[in-house]
């Protein structure tokens, strides 16, 4: 069999805008047929190449759609993204059929931004610019216990000193003791 519109593999490569190696690969895959003279039908090859490209593009879209869907679901389920993510999530889902690669790229960029923010928060915490809520609560409890301890012993310490004194003297004694307690507490917690 000889093609009436047969061209060389080099001519076909030039016509399609691909390399000769790619033409040979497509021949090996059975996308293009060759005749006894090792020529390819130009019209059949152009149509076959269009169909092949459609298949490749569809495969890319399917892979992109799967990857984008998985990534946005991973983002939604595993990263603390906040309430504002819901509208972004819905927007991605609405665009995923038409442009899965763009959604995948947007989701990757979003995830990178969230991870960068999380790493910055960890660094800030390590460098003492940020404290976890657990540490703040523990420190507050420690401070509260120290204040309670200092001030609960106050009446017993000053009761005997205040005995038989005037109201003005008692006020001064109480005020001095409170100031002493606060000064001691400040030494413990202010650095």
Secondary structure, DSSP 8 states (H G I E B T S, - for coil): ---TTEE-HHHHHHHHTS-HHHHHHHHHTTSS-B-TTS-EEHHHHHHHHHHHHHHHHHHHHHHHHHHHHHHHHHHHHHS---TTHHHHHHHHHHHTTT-HHHHHHHHHHHHHHHHHHHHHHHHHHHTTS---HHHHHHHHHHHHHHHHHHHHTHHHHHHHHHTT--HHHHHHHHHHHHHHHHHHHHHHH--
